[in-house]
Amino acid sequence: MDRKMANRKLIRLSQIKSKIAAENLEETDWVTFGVIVRKVTPQSSNNGRTFSIWRLNDLRDLNQCVSLFLFGDVHKEHWKTDQGTV
């Protein structure tokens, strides 16, 4: 993990909103980690494509969640991922 994180900045999910407002993250090599705390049953968009929605949290501030929408091949490959997965 140390090798993978070398020269990268860890930004917690609960900090993303404030970091985006204060810093130019496009020029920073950063990573974040999240736990799937809620999954919505796969749905169909207006054009008939199926997608999933995951609510992610860093378990530091349970009121700060990020919604992740999965479409296309990502949805097909990961929609069965269990809640609680990092």
PDB file of N, CA, C and O in Angstrom:
ATOM      1  N   MET A   1       0.826  -1.185   0.000  1.00  0.00           N
ATOM      2  CA  MET A   1       0.000   0.000   0.000  1.00  0.00           C
ATOM      3  C   MET A   1       0.875   1.256   0.000  1.00  0.00           C
ATOM      4  O   MET A   1       0.561   2.240  -0.669  1.00  0.00           O
ATOM      5  N   ASP A   2       1.979   1.211   0.758  1.00  0.00           N
ATOM      6  CA  ASP A   2       2.883   2.360   0.784  1.00  0.00           C
ATOM      7  C   ASP A   2       3.398   2.689  -0.615  1.00  0.00           C
ATOM      8  O   ASP A   2       3.496   3.857  -0.990  1.00  0.00           O
ATOM      9  N   ARG A   3       3.723   1.658  -1.375  1.00  0.00           N
ATOM     10  CA  ARG A   3       4.227   1.879  -2.737  1.00  0.00           C
ATOM     11  C   ARG A   3       3.146   2.485  -3.625  1.00  0.00           C
ATOM     12  O   ARG A   3       3.426   3.394  -4.406  1.00  0.00           O
ATOM     13  N   LYS A   4       1.918   1.994  -3.515  1.00  0.00           N
ATOM     14  CA  LYS A   4       0.815   2.515  -4.334  1.00  0.00           C
ATOM     15  C   LYS A   4       0.470   3.961  -3.973  1.00  0.00           C
ATOM     16  O   LYS A   4       0.038   4.728  -4.833  1.00  0.00           O
ATOM     17  N   MET A   5       0.657   4.331  -2.714  1.00  0.00           N
ATOM     18  CA  MET A   5       0.306   5.672  -2.250  1.00  0.00           C
ATOM     19  C   MET A   5       1.451   6.679  -2.378  1.00  0.00           C
ATOM     20  O   MET A   5       1.256   7.869  -2.127  1.00  0.00           O
ATOM     21  N   ALA A   6       2.637   6.218  -2.765  1.00  0.00           N
ATOM     22  CA  ALA A   6       3.785   7.119  -2.873  1.00  0.00           C
ATOM     23  C   ALA A   6       3.464   8.285  -3.805  1.00  0.00           C
ATOM     24  O   ALA A   6       2.981   8.091  -4.920  1.00  0.00           O
ATOM     25  N   ASN A   7       3.740   9.495  -3.331  1.00  0.00           N
ATOM     26  CA  ASN A   7       3.534  10.735  -4.095  1.00  0.00           C
ATOM     27  C   ASN A   7       2.065  11.030  -4.400  1.00  0.00           C
ATOM     28  O   ASN A   7       1.763  11.828  -5.288  1.00  0.00           O
ATOM     29  N   ARG A   8       1.174  10.403  -3.683  1.00  0.00           N
ATOM     30  CA  ARG A   8      -0.257  10.677  -3.850  1.00  0.00           C
ATOM     31  C   ARG A   8      -0.805  11.275  -2.566  1.00  0.00           C
ATOM     32  O   ARG A   8      -0.294  11.023  -1.474  1.00  0.00           O
ATOM     33  N   LYS A   9      -1.847  12.066  -2.717  1.00  0.00           N
ATOM     34  CA  LYS A   9      -2.481  12.707  -1.574  1.00  0.00           C
ATOM     35  C   LYS A   9      -3.790  11.992  -1.268  1.00  0.00           C
ATOM     36  O   LYS A   9      -4.619  11.799  -2.157  1.00  0.00           O
ATOM     37  N   LEU A  10      -3.976  11.599  -0.010  1.00  0.00           N
ATOM     38  CA  LEU A  10      -5.226  10.973   0.420  1.00  0.00           C
ATOM     39  C   LEU A  10      -6.222  12.070   0.784  1.00  0.00           C
ATOM     40  O   LEU A  10      -5.938  12.931   1.616  1.00  0.00           O
ATOM     41  N   ILE A  11      -7.372  12.028   0.160  1.00  0.00           N
ATOM     42  CA  ILE A  11      -8.461  12.943   0.501  1.00  0.00           C
ATOM     43  C   ILE A  11      -9.650  12.086   0.906  1.00  0.00           C
ATOM     44  O   ILE A  11     -10.147  11.275   0.125  1.00  0.00           O
ATOM     45  N   ARG A  12     -10.091  12.278   2.134  1.00  0.00           N
ATOM     46  CA  ARG A  12     -11.242  11.509   2.628  1.00  0.00           C
ATOM     47  C   ARG A  12     -12.508  11.934   1.878  1.00  0.00           C
ATOM     48  O   ARG A  12     -12.648  13.092   1.484  1.00  0.00           O
ATOM     49  N   LEU A  13     -13.420  10.989   1.690  1.00  0.00           N
ATOM     50  CA  LEU A  13     -14.679  11.311   1.009  1.00  0.00           C
ATOM     51  C   LEU A  13     -15.395  12.476   1.678  1.00  0.00           C
ATOM     52  O   LEU A  13     -15.976  13.322   0.998  1.00  0.00           O
ATOM     53  N   SER A  14     -15.356  12.525   3.007  1.00  0.00           N
ATOM     54  CA  SER A  14     -16.051  13.595   3.725  1.00  0.00           C
ATOM     55  C   SER A  14     -15.371  14.955   3.530  1.00  0.00           C
ATOM     56  O   SER A  14     -15.938  15.980   3.910  1.00  0.00           O
ATOM     57  N   GLN A  15     -14.164  14.983   2.943  1.00  0.00           N
ATOM     58  CA  GLN A  15     -13.448  16.231   2.713  1.00  0.00           C
ATOM     59  C   GLN A  15     -13.485  16.693   1.254  1.00  0.00           C
ATOM     60  O   GLN A  15     -13.058  17.807   0.951  1.00  0.00           O
ATOM     61  N   ILE A  16     -13.986  15.857   0.355  1.00  0.00           N
ATOM     62  CA  ILE A  16     -13.896  16.161  -1.071  1.00  0.00           C
ATOM     63  C   ILE A  16     -14.527  17.509  -1.410  1.00  0.00           C
ATOM     64  O   ILE A  16     -13.915  18.310  -2.117  1.00  0.00           O
ATOM     65  N   LYS A  17     -15.720  17.770  -0.928  1.00  0.00           N
ATOM     66  CA  LYS A  17     -16.412  19.020  -1.272  1.00  0.00           C
ATOM     67  C   LYS A  17     -15.582  20.237  -0.870  1.00  0.00           C
ATOM     68  O   LYS A  17     -15.422  21.160  -1.669  1.00  0.00           O
ATOM     69  N   SER A  18     -15.055  20.256   0.343  1.00  0.00           N
ATOM     70  CA  SER A  18     -14.268  21.406   0.788  1.00  0.00           C
ATOM     71  C   SER A  18     -12.930  21.488   0.068  1.00  0.00           C
ATOM     72  O   SER A  18     -12.450  22.589  -0.202  1.00  0.00           O
ATOM     73  N   LYS A  19     -12.316  20.356  -0.248  1.00  0.00           N
ATOM     74  CA  LYS A  19     -11.031  20.351  -0.959  1.00  0.00           C
ATOM     75  C   LYS A  19     -11.196  20.865  -2.390  1.00  0.00           C
ATOM     76  O   LYS A  19     -10.351  21.610  -2.885  1.00  0.00           O
ATOM     77  N   ILE A  20     -12.282  20.469  -3.051  1.00  0.00           N
ATOM     78  CA  ILE A  20     -12.530  20.930  -4.422  1.00  0.00           C
ATOM     79  C   ILE A  20     -12.727  22.446  -4.429  1.00  0.00           C
ATOM     80  O   ILE A  20     -12.280  23.124  -5.354  1.00  0.00           O
ATOM     81  N   ALA A  21     -13.392  22.978  -3.407  1.00  0.00           N
ATOM     82  CA  ALA A  21     -13.628  24.417  -3.332  1.00  0.00           C
ATOM     83  C   ALA A  21     -12.344  25.197  -3.042  1.00  0.00           C
ATOM     84  O   ALA A  21     -12.199  26.338  -3.481  1.00  0.00           O
ATOM     85  N   ALA A  22     -11.413  24.586  -2.305  1.00  0.00           N
ATOM     86  CA  ALA A  22     -10.225  25.306  -1.857  1.00  0.00           C
ATOM     87  C   ALA A  22      -8.974  25.052  -2.701  1.00  0.00           C
ATOM     88  O   ALA A  22      -8.060  25.876  -2.700  1.00  0.00           O
ATOM     89  N   GLU A  23      -8.917  23.942  -3.412  1.00  0.00           N
ATOM     90  CA  GLU A  23      -7.694  23.570  -4.119  1.00  0.00           C
ATOM     91  C   GLU A  23      -7.989  23.209  -5.574  1.00  0.00           C
ATOM     92  O   GLU A  23      -9.123  22.883  -5.925  1.00  0.00           O
ATOM     93  N   ASN A  24      -6.964  23.270  -6.406  1.00  0.00           N
ATOM     94  CA  ASN A  24      -7.071  22.816  -7.782  1.00  0.00           C
ATOM     95  C   ASN A  24      -6.608  21.354  -7.824  1.00  0.00           C
ATOM     96  O   ASN A  24      -5.420  21.080  -7.999  1.00  0.00           O
ATOM     97  N   LEU A  25      -7.537  20.434  -7.664  1.00  0.00           N
ATOM     98  CA  LEU A  25      -7.196  19.013  -7.579  1.00  0.00           C
ATOM     99  C   LEU A  25      -6.836  18.402  -8.926  1.00  0.00           C
ATOM    100  O   LEU A  25      -6.318  17.287  -8.983  1.00  0.00           O
ATOM    101  N   GLU A  26      -7.107  19.123 -10.012  1.00  0.00           N
ATOM    102  CA  GLU A  26      -6.762  18.603 -11.335  1.00  0.00           C
ATOM    103  C   GLU A  26      -5.263  18.449 -11.501  1.00  0.00           C
ATOM    104  O   GLU A  26      -4.807  17.647 -12.316  1.00  0.00           O
ATOM    105  N   GLU A  27      -4.494  19.203 -10.741  1.00  0.00           N
ATOM    106  CA  GLU A  27      -3.041  19.144 -10.845  1.00  0.00           C
ATOM    107  C   GLU A  27      -2.418  18.304  -9.740  1.00  0.00           C
ATOM    108  O   GLU A  27      -1.197  18.301  -9.580  1.00  0.00           O
ATOM    109  N   THR A  28      -3.240  17.593  -8.978  1.00  0.00           N
ATOM    110  CA  THR A  28      -2.771  16.786  -7.856  1.00  0.00           C
ATOM    111  C   THR A  28      -3.105  15.322  -8.104  1.00  0.00           C
ATOM    112  O   THR A  28      -4.203  14.990  -8.552  1.00  0.00           O
ATOM    113  N   ASP A  29      -2.150  14.455  -7.810  1.00  0.00           N
ATOM    114  CA  ASP A  29      -2.402  13.011  -7.882  1.00  0.00           C
ATOM    115  C   ASP A  29      -2.989  12.603  -6.533  1.00  0.00           C
ATOM    116  O   ASP A  29      -2.263  12.461  -5.548  1.00  0.00           O
ATOM    117  N   TRP A  30      -4.315  12.416  -6.497  1.00  0.00           N
ATOM    118  CA  TRP A  30      -4.973  12.122  -5.232  1.00  0.00           C
ATOM    119  C   TRP A  30      -5.843  10.881  -5.340  1.00  0.00           C
ATOM    120  O   TRP A  30      -6.264  10.484  -6.427  1.00  0.00           O
ATOM    121  N   VAL A  31      -6.102  10.279  -4.180  1.00  0.00           N
ATOM    122  CA  VAL A  31      -6.938   9.082  -4.101  1.00  0.00           C
ATOM    123  C   VAL A  31      -7.921   9.247  -2.952  1.00  0.00           C
ATOM    124  O   VAL A  31      -7.731  10.065  -2.051  1.00  0.00           O
ATOM    125  N   THR A  32      -8.959   8.459  -3.012  1.00  0.00           N
ATOM    126  CA  THR A  32      -9.919   8.414  -1.924  1.00  0.00           C
ATOM    127  C   THR A  32     -10.399   6.981  -1.763  1.00  0.00           C
ATOM    128  O   THR A  32     -10.280   6.167  -2.680  1.00  0.00           O
ATOM    129  N   PHE A  33     -10.934   6.686  -0.609  1.00  0.00           N
ATOM    130  CA  PHE A  33     -11.477   5.360  -0.326  1.00  0.00           C
ATOM    131  C   PHE A  33     -12.894   5.530   0.185  1.00  0.00           C
ATOM    132  O   PHE A  33     -13.202   6.509   0.865  1.00  0.00           O
ATOM    133  N   GLY A  34     -13.744   4.591  -0.137  1.00  0.00           N
ATOM    134  CA  GLY A  34     -15.111   4.659   0.341  1.00  0.00           C
ATOM    135  C   GLY A  34     -15.673   3.276   0.594  1.00  0.00           C
ATOM    136  O   GLY A  34     -15.239   2.286   0.005  1.00  0.00           O
ATOM    137  N   VAL A  35     -16.634   3.234   1.472  1.00  0.00           N
ATOM    138  CA  VAL A  35     -17.371   2.015   1.792  1.00  0.00           C
ATOM    139  C   VAL A  35     -18.766   2.162   1.216  1.00  0.00           C
ATOM    140  O   VAL A  35     -19.395   3.210   1.363  1.00  0.00           O
ATOM    141  N   ILE A  36     -19.253   1.119   0.560  1.00  0.00           N
ATOM    142  CA  ILE A  36     -20.628   1.155   0.049  1.00  0.00           C
ATOM    143  C   ILE A  36     -21.556   1.010   1.255  1.00  0.00           C
ATOM    144  O   ILE A  36     -21.657  -0.066   1.845  1.00  0.00           O
ATOM    145  N   VAL A  37     -22.227   2.098   1.612  1.00  0.00           N
ATOM    146  CA  VAL A  37     -23.125   2.063   2.761  1.00  0.00           C
ATOM    147  C   VAL A  37     -24.578   1.854   2.357  1.00  0.00           C
ATOM    148  O   VAL A  37     -25.416   1.509   3.190  1.00  0.00           O
ATOM    149  N   ARG A  38     -24.876   2.066   1.070  1.00  0.00           N
ATOM    150  CA  ARG A  38     -26.243   1.837   0.582  1.00  0.00           C
ATOM    151  C   ARG A  38     -26.201   1.617  -0.921  1.00  0.00           C
ATOM    152  O   ARG A  38     -25.459   2.286  -1.640  1.00  0.00           O
ATOM    153  N   LYS A  39     -26.994   0.684  -1.378  1.00  0.00           N
ATOM    154  CA  LYS A  39     -27.137   0.426  -2.809  1.00  0.00           C
ATOM    155  C   LYS A  39     -28.606   0.553  -3.175  1.00  0.00           C
ATOM    156  O   LYS A  39     -29.482   0.048  -2.474  1.00  0.00           O
ATOM    157  N   VAL A  40     -28.860   1.232  -4.277  1.00  0.00           N
ATOM    158  CA  VAL A  40     -30.214   1.343  -4.803  1.00  0.00           C
ATOM    159  C   VAL A  40     -30.398   0.221  -5.823  1.00  0.00           C
ATOM    160  O   VAL A  40     -29.478  -0.074  -6.587  1.00  0.00           O
ATOM    161  N   THR A  41     -31.557  -0.396  -5.844  1.00  0.00           N
ATOM    162  CA  THR A  41     -31.851  -1.443  -6.822  1.00  0.00           C
ATOM    163  C   THR A  41     -31.589  -0.899  -8.222  1.00  0.00           C
ATOM    164  O   THR A  41     -32.008   0.217  -8.527  1.00  0.00           O
ATOM    165  N   PRO A  42     -30.902  -1.661  -9.090  1.00  0.00           N
ATOM    166  CA  PRO A  42     -30.630  -1.180 -10.452  1.00  0.00           C
ATOM    167  C   PRO A  42     -31.896  -0.636 -11.114  1.00  0.00           C
ATOM    168  O   PRO A  42     -32.986  -1.189 -10.968  1.00  0.00           O
ATOM    169  N   GLN A  43     -31.715   0.465 -11.844  1.00  0.00           N
ATOM    170  CA  GLN A  43     -32.819   1.159 -12.487  1.00  0.00           C
ATOM    171  C   GLN A  43     -32.542   1.311 -13.972  1.00  0.00           C
ATOM    172  O   GLN A  43     -31.426   1.072 -14.432  1.00  0.00           O
ATOM    173  N   SER A  44     -33.558   1.708 -14.714  1.00  0.00           N
ATOM    174  CA  SER A  44     -33.403   1.975 -16.148  1.00  0.00           C
ATOM    175  C   SER A  44     -33.533   3.460 -16.403  1.00  0.00           C
ATOM    176  O   SER A  44     -34.428   4.118 -15.873  1.00  0.00           O
ATOM    177  N   SER A  45     -32.630   3.985 -17.220  1.00  0.00           N
ATOM    178  CA  SER A  45     -32.694   5.397 -17.590  1.00  0.00           C
ATOM    179  C   SER A  45     -33.756   5.584 -18.668  1.00  0.00           C
ATOM    180  O   SER A  45     -34.347   4.610 -19.135  1.00  0.00           O
ATOM    181  N   ASN A  46     -33.997   6.818 -19.059  1.00  0.00           N
ATOM    182  CA  ASN A  46     -34.997   7.119 -20.087  1.00  0.00           C
ATOM    183  C   ASN A  46     -34.678   6.456 -21.422  1.00  0.00           C
ATOM    184  O   ASN A  46     -35.584   6.143 -22.194  1.00  0.00           O
ATOM    185  N   ASN A  47     -33.381   6.240 -21.698  1.00  0.00           N
ATOM    186  CA  ASN A  47     -33.007   5.602 -22.968  1.00  0.00           C
ATOM    187  C   ASN A  47     -32.902   4.078 -22.844  1.00  0.00           C
ATOM    188  O   ASN A  47     -32.428   3.410 -23.764  1.00  0.00           O
ATOM    189  N   GLY A  48     -33.345   3.528 -21.701  1.00  0.00           N
ATOM    190  CA  GLY A  48     -33.388   2.084 -21.533  1.00  0.00           C
ATOM    191  C   GLY A  48     -32.126   1.446 -20.981  1.00  0.00           C
ATOM    192  O   GLY A  48     -32.081   0.230 -20.795  1.00  0.00           O
ATOM    193  N   ARG A  49     -31.099   2.246 -20.717  1.00  0.00           N
ATOM    194  CA  ARG A  49     -29.861   1.695 -20.161  1.00  0.00           C
ATOM    195  C   ARG A  49     -30.012   1.467 -18.665  1.00  0.00           C
ATOM    196  O   ARG A  49     -30.553   2.316 -17.957  1.00  0.00           O
ATOM    197  N   THR A  50     -29.539   0.328 -18.185  1.00  0.00           N
ATOM    198  CA  THR A  50     -29.611   0.005 -16.767  1.00  0.00           C
ATOM    199  C   THR A  50     -28.404   0.592 -16.051  1.00  0.00           C
ATOM    200  O   THR A  50     -27.290   0.595 -16.576  1.00  0.00           O
ATOM    201  N   PHE A  51     -28.646   1.089 -14.842  1.00  0.00           N
ATOM    202  CA  PHE A  51     -27.563   1.657 -14.050  1.00  0.00           C
ATOM    203  C   PHE A  51     -27.805   1.394 -12.574  1.00  0.00           C
ATOM    204  O   PHE A  51     -28.914   1.057 -12.160  1.00  0.00           O
ATOM    205  N   SER A  52     -26.746   1.555 -11.787  1.00  0.00           N
ATOM    206  CA  SER A  52     -26.819   1.395 -10.335  1.00  0.00           C
ATOM    207  C   SER A  52     -26.394   2.683  -9.668  1.00  0.00           C
ATOM    208  O   SER A  52     -25.674   3.490 -10.254  1.00  0.00           O
ATOM    209  N   ILE A  53     -26.844   2.873  -8.432  1.00  0.00           N
ATOM    210  CA  ILE A  53     -26.410   4.005  -7.616  1.00  0.00           C
ATOM    211  C   ILE A  53     -25.903   3.451  -6.290  1.00  0.00           C
ATOM    212  O   ILE A  53     -26.601   2.704  -5.604  1.00  0.00           O
ATOM    213  N   TRP A  54     -24.689   3.827  -5.948  1.00  0.00           N
ATOM    214  CA  TRP A  54     -24.106   3.465  -4.655  1.00  0.00           C
ATOM    215  C   TRP A  54     -23.931   4.728  -3.833  1.00  0.00           C
ATOM    216  O   TRP A  54     -23.569   5.779  -4.363  1.00  0.00           O
ATOM    217  N   ARG A  55     -24.190   4.622  -2.531  1.00  0.00           N
ATOM    218  CA  ARG A  55     -23.878   5.701  -1.593  1.00  0.00           C
ATOM    219  C   ARG A  55     -22.605   5.277  -0.874  1.00  0.00           C
ATOM    220  O   ARG A  55     -22.556   4.222  -0.241  1.00  0.00           O
ATOM    221  N   LEU A  56     -21.575   6.111  -0.981  1.00  0.00           N
ATOM    222  CA  LEU A  56     -20.270   5.819  -0.401  1.00  0.00           C
ATOM    223  C   LEU A  56     -19.997   6.745   0.771  1.00  0.00           C
ATOM    224  O   LEU A  56     -20.431   7.897   0.779  1.00  0.00           O
ATOM    225  N   ASN A  57     -19.267   6.230   1.772  1.00  0.00           N
ATOM    226  CA  ASN A  57     -18.918   7.002   2.948  1.00  0.00           C
ATOM    227  C   ASN A  57     -17.541   6.567   3.427  1.00  0.00           C
ATOM    228  O   ASN A  57     -17.120   5.441   3.164  1.00  0.00           O
ATOM    229  N   ASP A  58     -16.840   7.448   4.125  1.00  0.00           N
ATOM    230  CA  ASP A  58     -15.520   7.097   4.651  1.00  0.00           C
ATOM    231  C   ASP A  58     -15.563   6.646   6.111  1.00  0.00           C
ATOM    232  O   ASP A  58     -14.519   6.408   6.718  1.00  0.00           O
ATOM    233  N   LEU A  59     -16.753   6.531   6.670  1.00  0.00           N
ATOM    234  CA  LEU A  59     -17.014   6.090   8.036  1.00  0.00           C
ATOM    235  C   LEU A  59     -16.482   7.058   9.095  1.00  0.00           C
ATOM    236  O   LEU A  59     -16.458   6.735  10.282  1.00  0.00           O
ATOM    237  N   ARG A  60     -16.062   8.236   8.661  1.00  0.00           N
ATOM    238  CA  ARG A  60     -15.637   9.268   9.608  1.00  0.00           C
ATOM    239  C   ARG A  60     -16.820  10.166   9.949  1.00  0.00           C
ATOM    240  O   ARG A  60     -17.047  10.487  11.116  1.00  0.00           O
ATOM    241  N   ASP A  61     -17.563  10.565   8.942  1.00  0.00           N
ATOM    242  CA  ASP A  61     -18.737  11.417   9.127  1.00  0.00           C
ATOM    243  C   ASP A  61     -19.881  10.763   8.347  1.00  0.00           C
ATOM    244  O   ASP A  61     -19.961  10.901   7.126  1.00  0.00           O
ATOM    245  N   LEU A  62     -20.749  10.064   9.039  1.00  0.00           N
ATOM    246  CA  LEU A  62     -21.805   9.298   8.385  1.00  0.00           C
ATOM    247  C   LEU A  62     -22.850  10.173   7.702  1.00  0.00           C
ATOM    248  O   LEU A  62     -23.692   9.657   6.966  1.00  0.00           O
ATOM    249  N   ASN A  63     -22.815  11.483   7.929  1.00  0.00           N
ATOM    250  CA  ASN A  63     -23.738  12.395   7.254  1.00  0.00           C
ATOM    251  C   ASN A  63     -23.204  12.877   5.913  1.00  0.00           C
ATOM    252  O   ASN A  63     -23.938  13.503   5.147  1.00  0.00           O
ATOM    253  N   GLN A  64     -21.950  12.599   5.619  1.00  0.00           N
ATOM    254  CA  GLN A  64     -21.320  13.032   4.372  1.00  0.00           C
ATOM    255  C   GLN A  64     -21.154  11.837   3.442  1.00  0.00           C
ATOM    256  O   GLN A  64     -20.204  11.067   3.586  1.00  0.00           O
ATOM    257  N   CYS A  65     -22.058  11.679   2.501  1.00  0.00           N
ATOM    258  CA  CYS A  65     -21.990  10.575   1.546  1.00  0.00           C
ATOM    259  C   CYS A  65     -21.800  11.120   0.136  1.00  0.00           C
ATOM    260  O   CYS A  65     -22.154  12.259  -0.166  1.00  0.00           O
ATOM    261  N   VAL A  66     -21.240  10.284  -0.705  1.00  0.00           N
ATOM    262  CA  VAL A  66     -21.080  10.596  -2.118  1.00  0.00           C
ATOM    263  C   VAL A  66     -21.886   9.573  -2.894  1.00  0.00           C
ATOM    264  O   VAL A  66     -21.787   8.376  -2.624  1.00  0.00           O
ATOM    265  N   SER A  67     -22.683  10.021  -3.853  1.00  0.00           N
ATOM    266  CA  SER A  67     -23.440   9.110  -4.710  1.00  0.00           C
ATOM    267  C   SER A  67     -22.608   8.796  -5.941  1.00  0.00           C
ATOM    268  O   SER A  67     -22.098   9.700  -6.602  1.00  0.00           O
ATOM    269  N   LEU A  68     -22.475   7.528  -6.242  1.00  0.00           N
ATOM    270  CA  LEU A  68     -21.724   7.071  -7.401  1.00  0.00           C
ATOM    271  C   LEU A  68     -22.690   6.357  -8.331  1.00  0.00           C
ATOM    272  O   LEU A  68     -23.339   5.388  -7.937  1.00  0.00           O
ATOM    273  N   PHE A  69     -22.786   6.840  -9.575  1.00  0.00           N
ATOM    274  CA  PHE A  69     -23.668   6.247 -10.579  1.00  0.00           C
ATOM    275  C   PHE A  69     -22.833   5.349 -11.482  1.00  0.00           C
ATOM    276  O   PHE A  69     -21.818   5.786 -12.025  1.00  0.00           O
ATOM    277  N   LEU A  70     -23.253   4.098 -11.645  1.00  0.00           N
ATOM    278  CA  LEU A  70     -22.524   3.129 -12.466  1.00  0.00           C
ATOM    279  C   LEU A  70     -23.340   2.822 -13.709  1.00  0.00           C
ATOM    280  O   LEU A  70     -24.484   2.379 -13.613  1.00  0.00           O
ATOM    281  N   PHE A  71     -22.749   3.057 -14.883  1.00  0.00           N
ATOM    282  CA  PHE A  71     -23.404   2.817 -16.168  1.00  0.00           C
ATOM    283  C   PHE A  71     -22.572   1.846 -17.003  1.00  0.00           C
ATOM    284  O   PHE A  71     -21.411   1.584 -16.690  1.00  0.00           O
ATOM    285  N   GLY A  72     -23.165   1.327 -18.048  1.00  0.00           N
ATOM    286  CA  GLY A  72     -22.460   0.534 -19.058  1.00  0.00           C
ATOM    287  C   GLY A  72     -21.731  -0.672 -18.498  1.00  0.00           C
ATOM    288  O   GLY A  72     -22.258  -1.407 -17.663  1.00  0.00           O
ATOM    289  N   ASP A  73     -20.494  -0.865 -18.980  1.00  0.00           N
ATOM    290  CA  ASP A  73     -19.701  -2.025 -18.565  1.00  0.00           C
ATOM    291  C   ASP A  73     -19.396  -2.010 -17.074  1.00  0.00           C
ATOM    292  O   ASP A  73     -19.315  -3.068 -16.451  1.00  0.00           O
ATOM    293  N   VAL A  74     -19.226  -0.825 -16.494  1.00  0.00           N
ATOM    294  CA  VAL A  74     -18.951  -0.733 -15.052  1.00  0.00           C
ATOM    295  C   VAL A  74     -20.144  -1.271 -14.274  1.00  0.00           C
ATOM    296  O   VAL A  74     -19.977  -2.023 -13.314  1.00  0.00           O
ATOM    297  N   HIS A  75     -21.348  -0.884 -14.687  1.00  0.00           N
ATOM    298  CA  HIS A  75     -22.546  -1.414 -14.024  1.00  0.00           C
ATOM    299  C   HIS A  75     -22.609  -2.935 -14.200  1.00  0.00           C
ATOM    300  O   HIS A  75     -22.836  -3.656 -13.229  1.00  0.00           O
ATOM    301  N   LYS A  76     -22.412  -3.423 -15.410  1.00  0.00           N
ATOM    302  CA  LYS A  76     -22.497  -4.865 -15.672  1.00  0.00           C
ATOM    303  C   LYS A  76     -21.498  -5.658 -14.843  1.00  0.00           C
ATOM    304  O   LYS A  76     -21.807  -6.752 -14.371  1.00  0.00           O
ATOM    305  N   GLU A  77     -20.313  -5.115 -14.666  1.00  0.00           N
ATOM    306  CA  GLU A  77     -19.259  -5.832 -13.958  1.00  0.00           C
ATOM    307  C   GLU A  77     -19.404  -5.757 -12.435  1.00  0.00           C
ATOM    308  O   GLU A  77     -19.021  -6.691 -11.732  1.00  0.00           O
ATOM    309  N   HIS A  78     -19.956  -4.650 -11.922  1.00  0.00           N
ATOM    310  CA  HIS A  78     -19.905  -4.422 -10.471  1.00  0.00           C
ATOM    311  C   HIS A  78     -21.250  -4.336  -9.757  1.00  0.00           C
ATOM    312  O   HIS A  78     -21.265  -4.155  -8.539  1.00  0.00           O
ATOM    313  N   TRP A  79     -22.375  -4.455 -10.450  1.00  0.00           N
ATOM    314  CA  TRP A  79     -23.658  -4.209  -9.791  1.00  0.00           C
ATOM    315  C   TRP A  79     -23.956  -5.187  -8.660  1.00  0.00           C
ATOM    316  O   TRP A  79     -24.766  -4.877  -7.787  1.00  0.00           O
ATOM    317  N   LYS A  80     -23.328  -6.352  -8.651  1.00  0.00           N
ATOM    318  CA  LYS A  80     -23.559  -7.333  -7.586  1.00  0.00           C
ATOM    319  C   LYS A  80     -22.634  -7.144  -6.387  1.00  0.00           C
ATOM    320  O   LYS A  80     -22.712  -7.909  -5.426  1.00  0.00           O
ATOM    321  N   THR A  81     -21.765  -6.144  -6.426  1.00  0.00           N
ATOM    322  CA  THR A  81     -20.842  -5.884  -5.307  1.00  0.00           C
ATOM    323  C   THR A  81     -21.651  -5.673  -4.026  1.00  0.00           C
ATOM    324  O   THR A  81     -22.645  -4.947  -4.018  1.00  0.00           O
ATOM    325  N   ASP A  82     -21.214  -6.314  -2.954  1.00  0.00           N
ATOM    326  CA  ASP A  82     -21.951  -6.271  -1.693  1.00  0.00           C
ATOM    327  C   ASP A  82     -21.827  -4.935  -0.978  1.00  0.00           C
ATOM    328  O   ASP A  82     -20.785  -4.281  -1.016  1.00  0.00           O
ATOM    329  N   GLN A  83     -22.918  -4.547  -0.326  1.00  0.00           N
ATOM    330  CA  GLN A  83     -22.893  -3.399   0.564  1.00  0.00           C
ATOM    331  C   GLN A  83     -21.866  -3.698   1.652  1.00  0.00           C
ATOM    332  O   GLN A  83     -21.775  -4.835   2.116  1.00  0.00           O
ATOM    333  N   GLY A  84     -21.095  -2.698   2.064  1.00  0.00           N
ATOM    334  CA  GLY A  84     -20.045  -2.888   3.058  1.00  0.00           C
ATOM    335  C   GLY A  84     -18.670  -3.080   2.436  1.00  0.00           C
ATOM    336  O   GLY A  84     -17.663  -3.089   3.144  1.00  0.00           O
ATOM    337  N   THR A  85     -18.622  -3.233   1.115  1.00  0.00           N
ATOM    338  CA  THR A  85     -17.347  -3.401   0.419  1.00  0.00           C
ATOM    339  C   THR A  85     -16.624  -2.067   0.350  1.00  0.00           C
ATOM    340  O   THR A  85     -17.246  -1.021   0.165  1.00  0.00           O
ATOM    341  N   VAL A  86     -15.287  -2.112   0.501  1.00  0.00           N
ATOM    342  CA  VAL A  86     -14.461  -0.909   0.382  1.00  0.00           C
ATOM    343  C   VAL A  86     -14.065  -0.753  -1.070  1.00  0.00           C
ATOM    344  O   VAL A  86     -13.362   0.195  -1.420  1.00  0.00           O
TER     345      VAL A  86
END
